[in-house]
Amino acid sequence: KDIEFIRSYYFNKLEYTRFSSSVGKHVGFTERGVKIAADWNKDASLLSAMKAQKEVYCLNHIQIEYSNML
């Protein structure tokens, strides 16, 4: 519940767009990033795939990471 998957995209050390599982879509931070995010958000299959990444990367590994910390 408290886990969030974030994938950020950078160009020249400037973040231009980001996908956040808590928001459920891509968000742009620059003029170009806003346009790219809008295009990516129109693709339902891409959004579904990105939302599934939370389970693939986060939920499947949290118990391993948690036990390693203890």
C-alpha positions, 0 to 999 in steps of 0.5 A, spaced: 500 500 500 505 504 501 510 502 495 510 506 489 513 505 483 516 511 479 520 511 472 523 518 471 526 520 464 532 525 463 535 529 458 541 533 460 540 531 467 533 534 467 527 530 468 522 531 463 517 526 464 515 521 470 511 515 471 508 514 478 504 508 480 500 512 485 498 517 480 497 512 475 499 516 469 505 519 466 507 527 468 511 532 464 515 537 467 518 541 461 514 543 455 516 537 451 515 532 457 508 534 457 507 533 450 510 526 451 507 524 457 500 526 453 502 521 448 504 516 452 497 517 457 493 516 450 496 508 450 492 504 454 496 498 453 503 502 455 499 505 462 497 498 463 504 495 463 507 501 467 502 499 472 504 492 472 511 494 474 509 496 481 508 488 482 513 486 478 519 490 481 516 492 488 511 487 491 515 481 489 521 484 492 519 487 498 519 481 503 527 480 500 529 487 501 525 487 508 528 481 511 535 483 508 534 490 512 533 486 519 
